[in-house]
Amino acid sequence: MKYVKVRFVSTFAEKMGKERIYELNDDATIEDLVEIISRELEEVKTKGIVYVNYRFPREKQVLNNGDEVLVMPLYAGG
């Protein structure tokens, strides 16, 4: 098992709190984590941006113990 710290920003933080620790299987990917988060925060799949250790994750990226994940909503301005 591994532990990943997830920080939520803006409206996502209002719904989920600012920070949570998730316990994941050793082979868990960023997609697995997003699926878990989406059980409580559906819009993360369609309106969310996810960073792993301050970088955009690769597709099917396997998460490591101690990774920090930032989850924030898309922003639009004008």
N, CA, C and O atoms as a GROMACS GRO file, in nm:
protein
  312
    1MET      N    1   0.084  -0.118   0.000
    1MET     CA    2   0.000   0.000   0.000
    1MET      C    3   0.089   0.125   0.000
    1MET      O    4   0.203   0.123   0.046
    2LYS      N    5   0.031   0.231  -0.053
    2LYS     CA    6   0.103   0.358  -0.053
    2LYS      C    7   0.006   0.469  -0.016
    2LYS      O    8  -0.116   0.454  -0.024
    3TYR      N    9   0.063   0.581   0.024
    3TYR     CA   10  -0.016   0.696   0.067
    3TYR      C   11   0.017   0.815  -0.022
    3TYR      O   12   0.134   0.844  -0.047
    4VAL      N   13  -0.088   0.883  -0.068
    4VAL     CA   14  -0.074   0.998  -0.155
    4VAL      C   15  -0.150   1.114  -0.092
    4VAL      O   16  -0.265   1.099  -0.050
    5LYS      N   17  -0.086   1.229  -0.084
    5LYS     CA   18  -0.150   1.349  -0.032
    5LYS      C   19  -0.218   1.422  -0.147
    5LYS      O   20  -0.156   1.448  -0.250
    6VAL      N   21  -0.345   1.455  -0.130
    6VAL     CA   22  -0.420   1.526  -0.232
    6VAL      C   23  -0.464   1.660  -0.175
    6VAL      O   24  -0.526   1.666  -0.069
    7ARG      N   25  -0.431   1.767  -0.246
    7ARG     CA   26  -0.473   1.902  -0.208
    7ARG      C   27  -0.578   1.950  -0.308
    7ARG      O   28  -0.560   1.940  -0.429
    8PHE      N   29  -0.685   2.002  -0.254
    8PHE     CA   30  -0.795   2.054  -0.336
    8PHE      C   31  -0.793   2.206  -0.331
    8PHE      O   32  -0.761   2.265  -0.228
    9VAL      N   33  -0.827   2.269  -0.444
    9VAL     CA   34  -0.822   2.414  -0.457
    9VAL      C   35  -0.959   2.468  -0.493
    9VAL      O   36  -1.038   2.401  -0.561
   10SER      N   37  -0.988   2.589  -0.447
   10SER     CA   38  -1.106   2.666  -0.487
   10SER      C   39  -1.236   2.594  -0.451
   10SER      O   40  -1.252   2.548  -0.338
   11THR      N   41  -1.327   2.585  -0.546
   11THR     CA   42  -1.457   2.523  -0.518
   11THR      C   43  -1.443   2.376  -0.484
   11THR      O   44  -1.526   2.322  -0.411
   12PHE      N   45  -1.341   2.311  -0.533
   12PHE     CA   46  -1.318   2.170  -0.497
   12PHE      C   47  -1.283   2.160  -0.348
   12PHE      O   48  -1.325   2.065  -0.281
   13ALA      N   49  -1.206   2.255  -0.296
   13ALA     CA   50  -1.171   2.256  -0.154
   13ALA      C   51  -1.294   2.281  -0.067
   13ALA      O   52  -1.305   2.229   0.044
   14GLU      N   53  -1.386   2.361  -0.118
   14GLU     CA   54  -1.510   2.386  -0.044
   14GLU      C   55  -1.590   2.257  -0.026
   14GLU      O   56  -1.656   2.238   0.076
   15LYS      N   57  -1.584   2.170  -0.124
   15LYS     CA   58  -1.660   2.044  -0.120
   15LYS      C   59  -1.584   1.931  -0.051
   15LYS      O   60  -1.645   1.848   0.017
   16MET      N   61  -1.452   1.927  -0.067
   16MET     CA   62  -1.373   1.812  -0.023
   16MET      C   63  -1.282   1.841   0.097
   16MET      O   64  -1.225   1.750   0.156
   17GLY      N   65  -1.268   1.967   0.132
   17GLY     CA   66  -1.168   2.006   0.230
   17GLY      C   67  -1.038   2.038   0.158
   17GLY      O   68  -1.023   2.004   0.040
   18LYS      N   69  -0.946   2.100   0.225
   18LYS     CA   70  -0.823   2.143   0.158
   18LYS      C   71  -0.726   2.030   0.130
   18LYS      O   72  -0.650   2.036   0.034
   19GLU      N   73  -0.728   1.927   0.214
   19GLU     CA   74  -0.628   1.822   0.197
   19GLU      C   75  -0.680   1.689   0.250
   19GLU      O   76  -0.750   1.684   0.351
   20ARG      N   77  -0.644   1.582   0.180
   20ARG     CA   78  -0.677   1.446   0.223
   20ARG      C   79  -0.561   1.355   0.190
   20ARG      O   80  -0.484   1.380   0.098
   21ILE      N   81  -0.551   1.248   0.267
   21ILE     CA   82  -0.453   1.143   0.239
   21ILE      C   83  -0.531   1.022   0.190
   21ILE      O   84  -0.627   0.978   0.254
   22TYR      N   85  -0.489   0.968   0.077
   22TYR     CA   86  -0.554   0.849   0.020
   22TYR      C   87  -0.458   0.732   0.029
   22TYR      O   88  -0.340   0.744  -0.003
   23GLU      N   89  -0.510   0.617   0.071
   23GLU     CA   90  -0.434   0.493   0.073
   23GLU      C   91  -0.468   0.418  -0.054
   23GLU      O   92  -0.586   0.391  -0.081
   24LEU      N   93  -0.367   0.383  -0.132
   24LEU     CA   94  -0.387   0.321  -0.263
   24LEU      C   95  -0.308   0.191  -0.274
   24LEU      O   96  -0.212   0.169  -0.201
   25ASN      N   97  -0.351   0.106  -0.366
   25ASN     CA   98  -0.274  -0.014  -0.400
   25ASN      C   99  -0.141   0.026  -0.461
   25ASN      O  100  -0.128   0.136  -0.514
   26ASP      N  101  -0.042  -0.061  -0.453
   26ASP     CA  102   0.091  -0.030  -0.503
   26ASP      C  103   0.095   0.002  -0.652
   26ASP      O  104   0.181   0.078  -0.697
   27ASP      N  105   0.003  -0.056  -0.729
   27ASP     CA  106   0.004  -0.032  -0.874
   27ASP      C  107  -0.096   0.075  -0.918
   27ASP      O  108  -0.125   0.087  -1.037
   28ALA      N  109  -0.149   0.155  -0.824
   28ALA     CA  110  -0.250   0.256  -0.856
   28ALA      C  111  -0.193   0.366  -0.946
   28ALA      O  112  -0.080   0.412  -0.927
   29THR      N  113  -0.273   0.406  -1.043
   29THR     CA  114  -0.236   0.513  -1.136
   29THR      C  115  -0.312   0.640  -1.103
   29THR      O  116  -0.401   0.640  -1.018
   30ILE      N  117  -0.277   0.748  -1.170
   30ILE     CA  118  -0.347   0.874  -1.151
   30ILE      C  119  -0.494   0.857  -1.191
   30ILE      O  120  -0.582   0.918  -1.130
   31GLU      N  121  -0.521   0.777  -1.291
   31GLU     CA  122  -0.660   0.752  -1.333
   31GLU      C  123  -0.739   0.682  -1.222
   31GLU      O  124  -0.856   0.712  -1.201
   32ASP      N  125  -0.674   0.590  -1.151
   32ASP     CA  126  -0.739   0.522  -1.039
   32ASP      C  127  -0.775   0.623  -0.929
   32ASP      O  128  -0.885   0.618  -0.873
   33LEU      N  129  -0.684   0.712  -0.900
   33LEU     CA  130  -0.709   0.813  -0.797
   33LEU      C  131  -0.823   0.906  -0.838
   33LEU      O  132  -0.910   0.936  -0.757
   34VAL      N  133  -0.823   0.950  -0.962
   34VAL     CA  134  -0.932   1.037  -1.010
   34VAL      C  135  -1.065   0.965  -1.000
   34VAL      O  136  -1.166   1.026  -0.965
   35GLU      N  137  -1.068   0.837  -1.030
   35GLU     CA  138  -1.191   0.759  -1.017
   35GLU      C  139  -1.238   0.756  -0.872
   35GLU      O  140  -1.358   0.770  -0.847
   36ILE      N  141  -1.149   0.738  -0.779
   36ILE     CA  142  -1.185   0.737  -0.637
   36ILE      C  143  -1.239   0.873  -0.595
   36ILE      O  144  -1.342   0.881  -0.528
   37ILE      N  145  -1.171   0.979  -0.634
   37ILE     CA  146  -1.214   1.114  -0.598
   37ILE      C  147  -1.351   1.144  -0.660
   37ILE      O  148  -1.434   1.209  -0.596
   38SER      N  149  -1.375   1.097  -0.782
   38SER     CA  150  -1.500   1.128  -0.852
   38SER      C  151  -1.623   1.068  -0.784
   38SER      O  152  -1.735   1.109  -0.814
   39ARG      N  153  -1.605   0.972  -0.695
   39ARG     CA  154  -1.718   0.917  -0.621
   39ARG      C  155  -1.784   1.022  -0.532
   39ARG      O  156  -1.904   1.015  -0.504
   40GLU      N  157  -1.704   1.120  -0.489
   40GLU     CA  158  -1.755   1.229  -0.406
   40GLU      C  159  -1.761   1.361  -0.482
   40GLU      O  160  -1.837   1.451  -0.445
   41LEU      N  161  -1.683   1.373  -0.586
   41LEU     CA  162  -1.670   1.498  -0.659
   41LEU      C  163  -1.675   1.466  -0.809
   41LEU      O  164  -1.572   1.461  -0.876
   42GLU      N  165  -1.796   1.444  -0.860
   42GLU     CA  166  -1.813   1.399  -0.999
   42GLU      C  167  -1.745   1.489  -1.102
   42GLU      O  168  -1.689   1.440  -1.200
   43GLU      N  169  -1.750   1.620  -1.078
   43GLU     CA  170  -1.699   1.713  -1.178
   43GLU      C  171  -1.547   1.710  -1.195
   43GLU      O  172  -1.494   1.775  -1.285
   44VAL      N  173  -1.477   1.637  -1.110
   44VAL     CA  174  -1.332   1.629  -1.125
   44VAL      C  175  -1.294   1.566  -1.260
   44VAL      O  176  -1.190   1.599  -1.316
   45LYS      N  177  -1.377   1.478  -1.311
   45LYS     CA  178  -1.347   1.412  -1.439
   45LYS      C  179  -1.362   1.504  -1.559
   45LYS      O  180  -1.288   1.492  -1.656
   46THR      N  181  -1.456   1.596  -1.553
   46THR     CA  182  -1.483   1.681  -1.669
   46THR      C  183  -1.438   1.825  -1.652
   46THR      O  184  -1.415   1.896  -1.751
   47LYS      N  185  -1.424   1.869  -1.528
   47LYS     CA  186  -1.391   2.010  -1.504
   47LYS      C  187  -1.269   2.026  -1.414
   47LYS      O  188  -1.248   2.132  -1.356
   48GLY      N  189  -1.189   1.922  -1.402
   48GLY     CA  190  -1.074   1.928  -1.313
   48GLY      C  191  -0.941   1.921  -1.384
   48GLY      O  192  -0.929   1.863  -1.492
   49ILE      N  193  -0.843   1.982  -1.322
   49ILE     CA  194  -0.704   1.973  -1.366
   49ILE      C  195  -0.628   1.906  -1.253
   49ILE      O  196  -0.646   1.940  -1.136
   50VAL      N  197  -0.544   1.810  -1.287
   50VAL     CA  198  -0.471   1.734  -1.186
   50VAL      C  199  -0.321   1.745  -1.214
   50VAL      O  200  -0.276   1.727  -1.328
   51TYR      N  201  -0.245   1.775  -1.110
   51TYR     CA  202  -0.100   1.778  -1.118
   51TYR      C  203  -0.044   1.675  -1.020
   51TYR      O  204  -0.104   1.652  -0.915
   52VAL      N  205   0.068   1.615  -1.054
   52VAL     CA  206   0.138   1.525  -0.962
   52VAL      C  207   0.276   1.585  -0.939
   52VAL      O  208   0.355   1.602  -1.032
   53ASN      N  209   0.304   1.616  -0.814
   53ASN     CA  210   0.432   1.679  -0.779
   53ASN      C  211   0.459   1.802  -0.865
   53ASN      O  212   0.571   1.822  -0.914
   54TYR      N  213   0.355   1.884  -0.883
   54TYR     CA  214   0.360   2.011  -0.954
   54TYR      C  215   0.384   1.999  -1.104
   54TYR      O  216   0.430   2.094  -1.168
   55ARG      N  217   0.354   1.884  -1.160
   55ARG     CA  218   0.368   1.862  -1.305
   55ARG      C  219   0.244   1.792  -1.358
   55ARG      O  220   0.175   1.721  -1.284
   56PHE      N  221   0.217   1.812  -1.487
   56PHE     CA  222   0.108   1.736  -1.549
   56PHE      C  223   0.148   1.589  -1.552
   56PHE      O  224   0.260   1.556  -1.592
   57PRO      N  225   0.060   1.500  -1.510
   57PRO     CA  226   0.095   1.357  -1.510
   57PRO      C  227   0.092   1.299  -1.652
   57PRO      O  228   0.020   1.347  -1.740
   58ARG      N  229   0.170   1.195  -1.670
   58ARG     CA  230   0.165   1.119  -1.794
   58ARG      C  231   0.040   1.031  -1.791
   58ARG      O  232  -0.012   1.001  -1.684
   59GLU      N  233  -0.008   0.991  -1.906
   59GLU     CA  234  -0.122   0.901  -1.912
   59GLU      C  235  -0.084   0.769  -1.846
   59GLU      O  236   0.024   0.716  -1.871
   60LYS      N  237  -0.171   0.716  -1.762
   60LYS     CA  238  -0.151   0.589  -1.690
   60LYS      C  239  -0.031   0.595  -1.595
   60LYS      O  240   0.027   0.492  -1.561
   61GLN      N  241   0.006   0.716  -1.550
   61GLN     CA  242   0.119   0.730  -1.459
   61GLN      C  243   0.090   0.659  -1.327
   61GLN      O  244  -0.013   0.682  -1.265
   62VAL      N  245   0.182   0.574  -1.286
   62VAL     CA  246   0.172   0.505  -1.157
   62VAL      C  247   0.215   0.603  -1.049
   62VAL      O  248   0.320   0.667  -1.060
   63LEU      N  249   0.134   0.614  -0.945
   63LEU     CA  250   0.167   0.703  -0.834
   63LEU      C  251   0.264   0.635  -0.739
   63LEU      O  252   0.264   0.512  -0.726
   64ASN      N  253   0.347   0.715  -0.674
   64ASN     CA  254   0.445   0.664  -0.579
   64ASN      C  255   0.405   0.704  -0.437
   64ASN      O  256   0.335   0.804  -0.417
   65ASN      N  257   0.450   0.627  -0.340
   65ASN     CA  258   0.426   0.661  -0.201
   65ASN      C  259   0.482   0.801  -0.175
   65ASN      O  260   0.597   0.830  -0.208
   66GLY      N  261   0.399   0.887  -0.114
   66GLY     CA  262   0.443   1.022  -0.081
   66GLY      C  263   0.420   1.126  -0.189
   66GLY      O  264   0.449   1.243  -0.167
   67ASP      N  265   0.370   1.086  -0.306
   67ASP     CA  266   0.339   1.185  -0.410
   67ASP      C  267   0.239   1.286  -0.358
   67ASP      O  268   0.154   1.255  -0.274
   68GLU      N  269   0.249   1.409  -0.408
   68GLU     CA  270   0.152   1.513  -0.378
   68GLU      C  271   0.074   1.543  -0.505
   68GLU      O  272   0.131   1.570  -0.610
   69VAL      N  273  -0.057   1.538  -0.493
   69VAL     CA  274  -0.146   1.560  -0.607
   69VAL      C  275  -0.227   1.685  -0.580
   69VAL      O  276  -0.285   1.700  -0.472
   70LEU      N  277  -0.233   1.775  -0.677
   70LEU     CA  278  -0.312   1.897  -0.669
   70LEU      C  279  -0.432   1.880  -0.762
   70LEU      O  280  -0.415   1.845  -0.879
   71VAL      N  281  -0.552   1.906  -0.711
   71VAL     CA  282  -0.674   1.894  -0.790
   71VAL      C  283  -0.745   2.027  -0.786
   71VAL      O  284  -0.782   2.076  -0.679
   72MET      N  285  -0.763   2.087  -0.904
   72MET     CA  286  -0.826   2.218  -0.910
   72MET      C  287  -0.924   2.225  -1.026
   72MET      O  288  -0.910   2.153  -1.125
   73PRO      N  289  -1.024   2.312  -1.015
   73PRO     CA  290  -1.120   2.326  -1.125
   73PRO      C  291  -1.058   2.407  -1.239
   73PRO      O  292  -0.966   2.487  -1.219
   74LEU      N  293  -1.112   2.385  -1.358
   74LEU     CA  294  -1.074   2.466  -1.473
   74LEU      C  295  -1.120   2.610  -1.448
   74LEU      O  296  -1.225   2.633  -1.388
   75TYR      N  297  -1.042   2.703  -1.494
   75TYR     CA  298  -1.079   2.844  -1.480
   75TYR      C  299  -1.094   2.905  -1.617
   75TYR      O  300  -1.025   2.868  -1.712
   76ALA      N  301  -1.185   2.998  -1.627
   76ALA     CA  302  -1.203   3.074  -1.751
   76ALA      C  303  -1.208   3.220  -1.713
   76ALA      O  304  -1.261   3.257  -1.608
   77GLY      N  305  -1.155   3.300  -1.797
   77GLY     CA  306  -1.156   3.443  -1.767
   77GLY      C  307  -1.178   3.521  -1.895
   77GLY      O  308  -1.185   3.466  -2.005
   78GLY      N  309  -1.188   3.647  -1.878
   78GLY     CA  310  -1.209   3.724  -2.000
   78GLY      C  311  -1.209   3.869  -1.975
   78GLY      O  312  -1.225   3.947  -2.068
   0.00000   0.00000   0.00000
